[in-house]
Structure formats: C-alpha cells, structure tokens
C-alpha cells in the first residue's frame, strides 16, 4: 500500500514537472520572440508606414526568425498580412481550396478595416522542383544523355508550374477586385541560383529539414559541387524564363516579375555562405537584399487610390531589374 502511494506521488510529481516545463517553454519562446522584435528598427511603429502588403508563398516568405517578409517589415517599414507557409508547393496554393479560403479571409479582414494593399506578393515553385522532384529532371551521369532531361523540365516548368501559377495569380486578382474594387499589383519571383553543397537547415540531419538538392544530384551520379551549381542554375534560369512570360499573358498586365538572380552571390568558390543560410534559403543579410529588390519595385507603384496606380511604371522597374548584371 505504501509503495503504491509513493509510486502515485512520483507519477503526480512527474506530471506537475512536465506541466511546468511546458509552461516555462512557452514563456521562453514568447520571450525570444519579444526580444527578436525589440531588435528591430527603433522607428518601427513610429514613422509612417510604407504601405500594406498581402503575401502568399513558401519558405522564402516563412523562414524561422527571418525571411523576405520579416525584412520588408523590419527594414523597409511595410505592414504585412501573410498566409505563406514553409514547404508549400505552388500546386497546393493553386488547387487546395482550403488555402484559397484562408487567403480570402485575409482579404476580407483587410477590406473590413478599410485597408488597401499596395501589392500582393507571391513566392512559389521552389518546393515543386527541389527534393525528390529534382532527380526526376536529371538524366543519370552514366547514361550518356545530357544531364538535364529537357522534355521532363518542359513538362514540369513550362506546363505544370506555369498552369498552377496562372491559377494562383488569377485567384488573387479576382479576390482583389472583389474586396478592394481594384486590380492590385502582383509581384512574382524565381529565386536565385543556389549552391547544392548539402547544407540543410542549421546544417541538416536528424529531424532538421534538408538538404534538398545534393541528394538528387548524388542519386544521379553527379558529385561536383561546381558542376552541380551549373545544372541547378540552368533549372533556375528555365523557371525564371517561364515567369518572365506571365506578365504578357492577356489580363495579367498588373503582374510584375522580379529577378532576384543578380541579388545573391552564388559562386561556390567565393563567400556565398554570407548570403546563403543553407542550400535553398538566404541568410538574414541575404533576405534583406531580396526584400530590397521587392521594395525597389513597389516604390514604383502609386499609393492605393492615386491616379494611375503605378502598374506600367512598376512593370518597367521589374524589367530593368531583370536586365541588371552582377
């Protein structure tokens, strides 16, 4: 009897300890978040806002601690409403009705408080061609065929991803017309040329995400980092070439393509790790450069309600960015 009481007491004590640990962990997470916010610009919340942005996308818009949106907010003074989620594919954004419903709620909330976004930012496609999908686009190194399977790439990028992106853009455009009574400018991007060096998030391994690129190259017999940089660069260029065609699609004159390839250093023999946190994601300074590229384009948009609304001027800025050299 006494032994059972002691065992019950130990069980109760462990339960209380676990509950306290959970509560302490929650407090610690909140404290770190508050500290991170406090490290932002001293002018946050004091000066005039640069405007409101609505965002949908993947980990370039939803990365732990810092990302493109965090830098647009912290370094450039934008207010942001986002439904971006790391790991999301552009096909998921296009065809998962629950994601569209979530985005519609954000539009409704912004409109309900009288808000007018300066632009809608989209980030998608990376998760559709990285990971397992990468190997599908490569011929084996021992096959005697060209490294990149052009027919597969054409089907994935020029058909599947283009169709999905057109669906997403059409959807956000319809939402903007309904909730804001105007066609809000839409910005799209095609990432930059990464270095497939095998680095995952925080180095990768165990339960940490990544790597996303090197395993696919290894599977197909490609072991040179420099050579693989060229191959992944070709695929990124193909993706960007497709994106550049979208603003010319009838009815999509409000879409601006932002070329981020000149923004981030990708020479595997150089200091690329200052710009790249892992195989797929920039560092905080890298994300700030990406945010700066977006900010430069958005600056060409007139404020909501102003005459002209900045469409043609902004698209010209985007084309100029595409022509910039390193």
Buried (B, 14 or more C-beta within 10 A) or exposed (E): EEEEEEEEEEEEEEEEEEEEEEEEEEEEEEEEEEEEEEEEEEEEEEEEEBBBBBBBBBBBBBBEEBBBBBBBBBBBBBBBBBBBBBEBBBBBBBEEEEBBEEBBEBBEEBBEEEBBBBBBBBBBBBBBBBBEBBBBBBBBBEEEEEBBBEEBBBBBBBEBBBEBBBBBBBBBBEBBEEBBEBBBBBBBBBBBBBBBBBBBBEEBEEEEBBBBBBBBBBEBEBEEBEBBBEBBBBBBEBBBEBBBEBBEEEEBBBBBBBBBBBBBBBEBEEEBBEBBBBBBBBBBBBBBBBBBBBBBBBBBBBEBEEEEBBBEBBBEBBBEBBEEEE
